Structure formats: structure tokens, C-alpha cells
Amino acid sequence: DAFDTIVMLITSFTQKLRPLRPEPYQVLVSEVHRRVLIEYVRPLLQARLVCTSAKMRARVAARLGDEARQLRELFGRLVSTGPLPVTR
């Protein structure tokens, strides 16, 4: 689905940042994180989400929770792995 594609694209993009030094890497990862959250949350806040049943509410809540967990894990991994070691 679209969310999985976004996660794959972010992972691919940030892999290209790994050769950077630690400070620019962290700045760019932080900016990617900020932009992803803005673009993810904006439609949730702008559109009215209408759930016609408790079952539908539970499914939507589970999906949003799962996507939030995936984003947390993704950006946690990016911060913890950091850039490649600098060799001189």
C-alpha cells in the first residue's frame, strides 16, 4: 500500500545520506522526520474521518497505531545507526 511505499522511499533516501558526517546527517534525518510527520498528520487533521461503526473505528485506530509504530521504529533506527564511520 501507499504507506509501505513511503517507508521504502524514506529508507532508500536516507541510505544515500549515510556517507555524510554525523552533524549534517542528523540535521537531514531530523528534517526528513519533521516533513514526514507534517505530511502524514496534515490530512488527518484537515479531513473529517467518519467511522460508521465501532468495528470501522477499531480498524482505523489499529491502522493508525501500526503506521505510527512503523514511523517510530524507522526514525529510531535511522538515528541509532547514524552515518557511516568517517575514515581518513
N, CA, C and O atoms as a GROMACS GRO file, in nm:
protein
  352
    1ASP      N    1   0.083  -0.119   0.000
    1ASP     CA    2   0.000   0.000   0.000
    1ASP      C    3   0.087   0.125   0.000
    1ASP      O    4   0.210   0.116   0.004
    2ALA      N    5   0.025   0.241  -0.005
    2ALA     CA    6   0.098   0.367  -0.019
    2ALA      C    7   0.192   0.393   0.098
    2ALA      O    8   0.303   0.443   0.079
    3PHE      N    9   0.150   0.359   0.219
    3PHE     CA   10   0.233   0.383   0.336
    3PHE      C   11   0.362   0.302   0.328
    3PHE      O   12   0.470   0.353   0.359
    4ASP      N   13   0.353   0.176   0.289
    4ASP     CA   14   0.472   0.092   0.276
    4ASP      C   15   0.568   0.148   0.171
    4ASP      O   16   0.690   0.142   0.188
    5THR      N   17   0.512   0.201   0.063
    5THR     CA   18   0.595   0.263  -0.040
    5THR      C   19   0.669   0.384   0.016
    5THR      O   20   0.787   0.404  -0.013
    6ILE      N   21   0.600   0.464   0.095
    6ILE     CA   22   0.662   0.582   0.156
    6ILE      C   23   0.777   0.539   0.248
    6ILE      O   24   0.884   0.599   0.244
    7VAL      N   25   0.755   0.438   0.329
    7VAL     CA   26   0.860   0.390   0.420
    7VAL      C   27   0.980   0.341   0.339
    7VAL      O   28   1.094   0.368   0.376
    8MET      N   29   0.956   0.269   0.231
    8MET     CA   30   1.067   0.221   0.147
    8MET      C   31   1.144   0.338   0.085
    8MET      O   32   1.267   0.335   0.079
    9LEU      N   33   1.072   0.440   0.038
    9LEU     CA   34   1.138   0.556  -0.022
    9LEU      C   35   1.221   0.633   0.080
    9LEU      O   36   1.332   0.677   0.050
   10ILE      N   37   1.169   0.648   0.200
   10ILE     CA   38   1.244   0.717   0.306
   10ILE      C   39   1.370   0.639   0.339
   10ILE      O   40   1.478   0.697   0.353
   11THR      N   41   1.357   0.508   0.352
   11THR     CA   42   1.472   0.424   0.382
   11THR      C   43   1.577   0.435   0.272
   11THR      O   44   1.696   0.449   0.301
   12SER      N   45   1.534   0.430   0.148
   12SER     CA   46   1.626   0.441   0.036
   12SER      C   47   1.695   0.578   0.035
   12SER      O   48   1.816   0.586   0.016
   13PHE      N   49   1.618   0.683   0.055
   13PHE     CA   50   1.674   0.819   0.056
   13PHE      C   51   1.776   0.836   0.168
   13PHE      O   52   1.884   0.890   0.146
   14THR      N   53   1.743   0.790   0.287
   14THR     CA   54   1.834   0.810   0.399
   14THR      C   55   1.959   0.724   0.387
   14THR      O   56   2.063   0.758   0.444
   15GLN      N   57   1.952   0.612   0.314
   15GLN     CA   58   2.073   0.533   0.290
   15GLN      C   59   2.174   0.615   0.210
   15GLN      O   60   2.295   0.600   0.229
   16LYS      N   61   2.124   0.701   0.123
   16LYS     CA   62   2.212   0.787   0.044
   16LYS      C   63   2.278   0.894   0.130
   16LYS      O   64   2.380   0.952   0.091
   17LEU      N   65   2.221   0.922   0.246
   17LEU     CA   66   2.278   1.023   0.337
   17LEU      C   67   2.387   0.965   0.426
   17LEU      O   68   2.462   1.041   0.488
   18ARG      N   69   2.398   0.834   0.435
   18ARG     CA   70   2.490   0.771   0.530
   18ARG      C   71   2.636   0.811   0.513
   18ARG      O   72   2.708   0.814   0.613
   19PRO      N   73   2.684   0.841   0.392
   19PRO     CA   74   2.824   0.882   0.381
   19PRO      C   75   2.854   1.020   0.442
   19PRO      O   76   2.970   1.058   0.455
   20LEU      N   77   2.751   1.094   0.480
   20LEU     CA   78   2.773   1.227   0.538
   20LEU      C   79   2.837   1.218   0.676
   20LEU      O   80   2.835   1.114   0.742
   21ARG      N   81   2.894   1.328   0.718
   21ARG     CA   82   2.946   1.338   0.854
   21ARG      C   83   2.828   1.338   0.951
   21ARG      O   84   2.715   1.366   0.910
   22PRO      N   85   2.852   1.306   1.079
   22PRO     CA   86   2.742   1.292   1.175
   22PRO      C   87   2.649   1.413   1.187
   22PRO      O   88   2.527   1.397   1.188
   23GLU      N   89   2.705   1.534   1.196
   23GLU     CA   90   2.618   1.650   1.217
   23GLU      C   91   2.523   1.677   1.100
   23GLU      O   92   2.403   1.690   1.122
   24PRO      N   93   2.574   1.684   0.976
   24PRO     CA   94   2.479   1.704   0.864
   24PRO      C   95   2.380   1.588   0.849
   24PRO      O   96   2.265   1.609   0.812
   25TYR      N   97   2.426   1.467   0.878
   25TYR     CA   98   2.337   1.351   0.871
   25TYR      C   99   2.220   1.368   0.967
   25TYR      O  100   2.104   1.350   0.930
   26GLN      N  101   2.250   1.403   1.093
   26GLN     CA  102   2.145   1.419   1.193
   26GLN      C  103   2.049   1.532   1.156
   26GLN      O  104   1.928   1.520   1.175
   27VAL      N  105   2.103   1.642   1.104
   27VAL     CA  106   2.018   1.754   1.063
   27VAL      C  107   1.923   1.710   0.952
   27VAL      O  108   1.803   1.740   0.958
   28LEU      N  109   1.974   1.640   0.853
   28LEU     CA  110   1.890   1.596   0.742
   28LEU      C  111   1.788   1.491   0.785
   28LEU      O  112   1.672   1.497   0.742
   29VAL      N  113   1.828   1.397   0.869
   29VAL     CA  114   1.733   1.296   0.918
   29VAL      C  115   1.624   1.365   1.000
   29VAL      O  116   1.506   1.329   0.989
   30SER      N  117   1.661   1.462   1.082
   30SER     CA  118   1.562   1.536   1.161
   30SER      C  119   1.464   1.610   1.070
   30SER      O  120   1.344   1.612   1.097
   31GLU      N  121   1.515   1.670   0.964
   31GLU     CA  122   1.428   1.743   0.871
   31GLU      C  123   1.336   1.647   0.795
   31GLU      O  124   1.219   1.677   0.775
   32VAL      N  125   1.388   1.532   0.754
   32VAL     CA  126   1.304   1.432   0.688
   32VAL      C  127   1.194   1.386   0.784
   32VAL      O  128   1.078   1.374   0.745
   33HIS      N  129   1.230   1.362   0.909
   33HIS     CA  130   1.134   1.320   1.011
   33HIS      C  131   1.024   1.425   1.026
   33HIS      O  132   0.905   1.392   1.027
   34ARG      N  133   1.064   1.550   1.038
   34ARG     CA  134   0.969   1.660   1.056
   34ARG      C  135   0.873   1.669   0.936
   34ARG      O  136   0.752   1.681   0.954
   35ARG      N  137   0.929   1.662   0.814
   35ARG     CA  138   0.845   1.674   0.695
   35ARG      C  139   0.750   1.555   0.680
   35ARG      O  140   0.634   1.572   0.642
   36VAL      N  141   0.798   1.436   0.710
   36VAL     CA  142   0.712   1.318   0.701
   36VAL      C  143   0.596   1.331   0.799
   36VAL      O  144   0.481   1.304   0.764
   37LEU      N  145   0.624   1.373   0.921
   37LEU     CA  146   0.517   1.387   1.019
   37LEU      C  147   0.417   1.494   0.978
   37LEU      O  148   0.296   1.475   0.992
   38ILE      N  149   0.467   1.607   0.928
   38ILE     CA  150   0.376   1.713   0.883
   38ILE      C  151   0.286   1.661   0.772
   38ILE      O  152   0.164   1.680   0.776
   39GLU      N  153   0.345   1.597   0.673
   39GLU     CA  154   0.267   1.549   0.559
   39GLU      C  155   0.176   1.432   0.596
   39GLU      O  156   0.074   1.410   0.530
   40TYR      N  157   0.211   1.358   0.698
   40TYR     CA  158   0.128   1.245   0.743
   40TYR      C  159   0.010   1.295   0.826
   40TYR      O  160  -0.102   1.249   0.810
   41VAL      N  161   0.038   1.389   0.917
   41VAL     CA  162  -0.064   1.435   1.011
   41VAL      C  163  -0.160   1.536   0.947
   41VAL      O  164  -0.278   1.538   0.980
   42ARG      N  165  -0.110   1.619   0.856
   42ARG     CA  166  -0.194   1.724   0.796
   42ARG      C  167  -0.326   1.670   0.740
   42ARG      O  168  -0.431   1.724   0.774
   43PRO      N  169  -0.324   1.566   0.657
   43PRO     CA  170  -0.452   1.518   0.604
   43PRO      C  171  -0.543   1.461   0.714
   43PRO      O  172  -0.666   1.467   0.703
   44LEU      N  173  -0.484   1.406   0.818
   44LEU     CA  174  -0.565   1.352   0.927
   44LEU      C  175  -0.640   1.464   0.999
   44LEU      O  176  -0.753   1.445   1.042
   45LEU      N  177  -0.576   1.579   1.011
   45LEU     CA  178  -0.638   1.691   1.080
   45LEU      C  179  -0.732   1.770   0.989
   45LEU      O  180  -0.829   1.829   1.037
   46GLN      N  181  -0.705   1.773   0.860
   46GLN     CA  182  -0.786   1.853   0.768
   46GLN      C  183  -0.914   1.782   0.725
   46GLN      O  184  -1.018   1.845   0.707
   47ALA      N  185  -0.907   1.653   0.708
   47ALA     CA  186  -1.024   1.579   0.662
   47ALA      C  187  -1.104   1.528   0.781
   47ALA      O  188  -1.049   1.495   0.886
   48ARG      N  189  -1.231   1.524   0.762
   48ARG     CA  190  -1.316   1.469   0.867
   48ARG      C  191  -1.325   1.319   0.845
   48ARG      O  192  -1.369   1.272   0.740
   49LEU      N  193  -1.283   1.245   0.944
   49LEU     CA  194  -1.283   1.100   0.936
   49LEU      C  195  -1.414   1.048   0.995
   49LEU      O  196  -1.438   1.064   1.114
   50VAL      N  197  -1.496   0.988   0.912
   50VAL     CA  198  -1.626   0.940   0.957
   50VAL      C  199  -1.624   0.788   0.962
   50VAL      O  200  -1.608   0.720   0.860
   51CYS      N  201  -1.639   0.736   1.081
   51CYS     CA  202  -1.646   0.591   1.100
   51CYS      C  203  -1.791   0.556   1.133
   51CYS      O  204  -1.848   0.609   1.229
   52THR      N  205  -1.849   0.469   1.054
   52THR     CA  206  -1.991   0.439   1.068
   52THR      C  207  -2.021   0.328   1.168
   52THR      O  208  -2.137   0.299   1.198
   53SER      N  209  -1.916   0.266   1.220
   53SER     CA  210  -1.939   0.160   1.317
   53SER      C  211  -1.819   0.149   1.411
   53SER      O  212  -1.711   0.201   1.383
   54ALA      N  213  -1.841   0.082   1.520
   54ALA     CA  214  -1.732   0.059   1.616
   54ALA      C  215  -1.623  -0.027   1.553
   54ALA      O  216  -1.504  -0.008   1.581
   55LYS      N  217  -1.663  -0.121   1.469
   55LYS     CA  218  -1.566  -0.208   1.403
   55LYS      C  219  -1.477  -0.126   1.310
   55LYS      O  220  -1.355  -0.147   1.305
   56MET      N  221  -1.536  -0.033   1.237
   56MET     CA  222  -1.458   0.052   1.147
   56MET      C  223  -1.364   0.142   1.227
   56MET      O  224  -1.248   0.160   1.189
   57ARG      N  225  -1.412   0.198   1.339
   57ARG     CA  226  -1.327   0.281   1.426
   57ARG      C  227  -1.209   0.200   1.476
   57ARG      O  228  -1.096   0.251   1.480
   58ALA      N  229  -1.233   0.077   1.514
   58ALA     CA  230  -1.126  -0.009   1.565
   58ALA      C  231  -1.023  -0.036   1.456
   58ALA      O  232  -0.903  -0.035   1.482
   59ARG      N  233  -1.070  -0.061   1.333
   59ARG     CA  234  -0.978  -0.086   1.222
   59ARG      C  235  -0.893   0.037   1.191
   59ARG      O  236  -0.772   0.027   1.171
   60VAL      N  237  -0.957   0.154   1.188
   60VAL     CA  238  -0.884   0.279   1.160
   60VAL      C  239  -0.783   0.305   1.271
   60VAL      O  240  -0.668   0.341   1.243
   61ALA      N  241  -0.825   0.288   1.395
   61ALA     CA  242  -0.734   0.310   1.508
   61ALA      C  243  -0.616   0.213   1.503
   61ALA      O  244  -0.502   0.252   1.530
   62ALA      N  245  -0.642   0.088   1.470
   62ALA     CA  246  -0.535  -0.011   1.461
   62ALA      C  247  -0.437   0.024   1.349
   62ALA      O  248  -0.316   0.012   1.365
   63ARG      N  249  -0.490   0.068   1.236
   63ARG     CA  250  -0.404   0.104   1.123
   63ARG      C  251  -0.318   0.226   1.157
   63ARG      O  252  -0.198   0.227   1.131
   64LEU      N  253  -0.380   0.329   1.215
   64LEU     CA  254  -0.303   0.448   1.253
   64LEU      C  255  -0.198   0.414   1.358
   64LEU      O  256  -0.085   0.464   1.352
   65GLY      N  257  -0.233   0.329   1.452
   65GLY     CA  258  -0.136   0.286   1.553
   65GLY      C  259  -0.021   0.208   1.492
   65GLY      O  260   0.094   0.227   1.531
   66ASP      N  261  -0.052   0.122   1.396
   66ASP     CA  262   0.053   0.044   1.329
   66ASP      C  263   0.144   0.135   1.248
   66ASP      O  264   0.266   0.118   1.250
   67GLU      N  265   0.087   0.230   1.176
   67GLU     CA  266   0.168   0.322   1.098
   67GLU      C  267   0.255   0.409   1.189
   67GLU      O  268   0.371   0.436   1.157
   68ALA      N  269   0.200   0.453   1.301
   68ALA     CA  270   0.279   0.533   1.397
   68ALA      C  271   0.396   0.451   1.450
   68ALA      O  272   0.508   0.502   1.462
   69ARG      N  273   0.372   0.324   1.481
   69ARG     CA  274   0.478   0.237   1.530
   69ARG      C  275   0.587   0.220   1.425
   69ARG      O  276   0.706   0.225   1.456
   70GLN      N  277   0.547   0.200   1.299
   70GLN     CA  278   0.644   0.184   1.191
   70GLN      C  279   0.730   0.309   1.174
   70GLN      O  280   0.851   0.298   1.154
   71LEU      N  281   0.668   0.426   1.180
   71LEU     CA  282   0.744   0.551   1.168
   71LEU      C  283   0.840   0.568   1.286
   71LEU      O  284   0.955   0.608   1.267
   72ARG      N  285   0.792   0.538   1.407
   72ARG     CA  286   0.878   0.547   1.526
   72ARG      C  287   0.999   0.455   1.512
   72ARG      O  288   1.112   0.496   1.539
   73GLU      N  289   0.975   0.332   1.469
   73GLU     CA  290   1.085   0.236   1.451
   73GLU      C  291   1.181   0.281   1.341
   73GLU      O  292   1.302   0.273   1.357
   74LEU      N  293   1.126   0.329   1.231
   74LEU     CA  294   1.209   0.373   1.119
   74LEU      C  295   1.302   0.486   1.161
   74LEU      O  296   1.422   0.478   1.140
   75PHE      N  297   1.246   0.591   1.220
   75PHE     CA  298   1.330   0.704   1.257
   75PHE      C  299   1.419   0.673   1.377
   75PHE      O  300   1.528   0.729   1.390
   76GLY      N  301   1.375   0.585   1.465
   76GLY     CA  302   1.462   0.539   1.574
   76GLY      C  303   1.584   0.466   1.519
   76GLY      O  304   1.695   0.484   1.568
   77ARG      N  305   1.561   0.383   1.419
   77ARG     CA  306   1.669   0.309   1.354
   77ARG      C  307   1.764   0.405   1.283
   77ARG      O  308   1.886   0.389   1.291
   78LEU      N  309   1.710   0.504   1.214
   78LEU     CA  310   1.794   0.600   1.141
   78LEU      C  311   1.882   0.680   1.236
   78LEU      O  312   1.998   0.705   1.205
   79VAL      N  313   1.827   0.719   1.349
   79VAL     CA  314   1.905   0.796   1.446
   79VAL      C  315   2.010   0.708   1.511
   79VAL      O  316   2.124   0.752   1.531
   80SER      N  317   1.974   0.585   1.545
   80SER     CA  318   2.068   0.498   1.617
   80SER      C  319   2.180   0.446   1.528
   80SER      O  320   2.293   0.429   1.574
   81THR      N  321   2.151   0.420   1.400
   81THR     CA  322   2.257   0.370   1.313
   81THR      C  323   2.350   0.481   1.271
   81THR      O  324   2.470   0.460   1.259
   82GLY      N  325   2.295   0.599   1.249
   82GLY     CA  326   2.378   0.714   1.214
   82GLY      C  327   2.450   0.696   1.083
   82GLY      O  328   2.429   0.598   1.011
   83PRO      N  329   2.535   0.792   1.053
   83PRO     CA  330   2.610   0.786   0.927
   83PRO      C  331   2.719   0.680   0.934
   83PRO      O  332   2.747   0.625   1.040
   84LEU      N  333   2.779   0.654   0.820
   84LEU     CA  334   2.892   0.561   0.815
   84LEU      C  335   3.011   0.622   0.889
   84LEU      O  336   3.026   0.744   0.890
   85PRO      N  337   3.096   0.540   0.949
   85PRO     CA  338   3.214   0.594   1.016
   85PRO      C  339   3.303   0.669   0.918
   85PRO      O  340   3.320   0.628   0.803
   86VAL      N  341   3.360   0.778   0.965
   86VAL     CA  342   3.448   0.859   0.880
   86VAL      C  343   3.587   0.798   0.881
   86VAL      O  344   3.644   0.774   0.988
   87THR      N  345   3.640   0.772   0.762
   87THR     CA  346   3.777   0.720   0.752
   87THR      C  347   3.862   0.825   0.682
   87THR      O  348   3.816   0.891   0.589
   88ARG      N  349   3.982   0.839   0.727
   88ARG     CA  350   4.071   0.941   0.667
   88ARG      C  351   4.188   0.876   0.602
   88ARG      O  352   4.274   0.945   0.547
   0.00000   0.00000   0.00000
